[in-house]
């Protein structure tokens, strides 16, 4: 028998996980548009200055939220790598993100 408090906590975790997935999906919709705009304007897929600003900003947010800033930076670095990869595909004429059925 699972204790009711554990069930409640797990349900909250499941809800948060679902929200994270939907937020990431929305973020990638926006970055898809950014990649298409960059390709039209002939801009490079990566923007190291913007990336450094975002990392610093999210590290500060993580500290304020009592989240390990190293973890936040690793997470953002992973997301940025995926975005750059999508932008590279768009710039080369391929799809920015794999389409799901």
PyMOL commands that set and color helices and strands:
alter all, ss='L'
color gray80, all
select helices_A, chain A and resi 4-41+48-64+69-91
alter helices_A, ss='H'
color red, helices_A
deselect
rebuild
show_as cartoon
